[in-house]
Amino acid sequence: MERVQGIGGFFFRSQDPQNLAEWYRDQLGVDLIPTSYEQMPWCQEAGPTAFAPFAADTTYFGRPEQTWMINFRVANLAAMVQQLQASGSSVEVDPETYPNGRFARTADPEGNPIQLWEPV
């Protein structure tokens, strides 16, 4: 069976796409989409990726109309949390350390949920 190799893009609606893209660049280091084929897009580091549909009535993502949540792998959760908080973002750190690592939650300026994961 032929298999996909990974996530090639993540696309979603926004009230202000340019400002939101700049927030992801400035706060999380996700480069802006290239404006020409000569530029390189943001490249992820190789690592595990969870792909998991949730029940339609889950409260895990927050608002009932929220249909997605992105999880970013990070090398240093404490440093990322400090960086986000210093810029005024609210971050909730899960106090538990799980067998697969540590987690925190935040949201982008439009309220889209973001989970941060530091694998073990």
C-alpha positions, -999 to 999 in steps of 0.1 A, spaced: 0 0 0 13 35 -9 14 57 22 15 95 27 48 108 40 36 135 63 16 167 65 21 188 34 0 218 45 -25 229 71 -52 253 57 -79 270 77 -101 301 75 -92 333 92 -108 367 98 -74 384 91 -51 359 74 -20 381 71 -19 392 107 -26 357 119 2 343 97 25 369 112 14 359 147 23 322 140 57 334 126 65 358 155 52 336 184 58 301 172 84 304 145 62 291 116 75 308 85 51 327 62 40 309 31 65 316 3 56 343 -23 75 325 -51 87 290 -60 123 301 -53 116 305 -16 115 276 8 84 270 30 86 263 67 101 229 73 92 207 102 117 185 121 110 148 116 91 133 145 59 117 155 26 131 144 -8 121 158 -37 120 134 -69 115 153 -106 122 145 -126 131 176 -163 127 183 -184 155 169 -195 165 204 -161 166 220 -153 195 244 -116 189 241 -111 217 215 -131 243 233 -159 261 215 -185 237 200 -181 253 165 -143 246 166 -137 217 143 -99 214 147 -70 218 170 -33 218 160 -6 202 181 30 215 177 60 195 189 84 217 208 120 210 221 116 230 253 81 235 266 91 258 295 109 281 271 80 282 247 55 289 274 77 317 288 81 332 253 43 331 247 35 346 281 61 374 276 42 384 245 8 385 263 -5 351 254 -23 330 280 -9 295 283 -22 267 305 5 241 313 -7 206 322 9 198 355 11 161 348 40 145 329 26 117 307 46 87 294 48 105 260 57 139 274 44 172 287 16 194 273 4 230 274 -25 248 257 -29 282 243 -48 298 214 -40 321 185 -54 356 184 -86 343 167 -92 318 195 -81 287 176 -68 261 200 -31 252 200 -16 223 220 21 223 226 38 190 232 73 183 245 79 146 237 100 125 261 
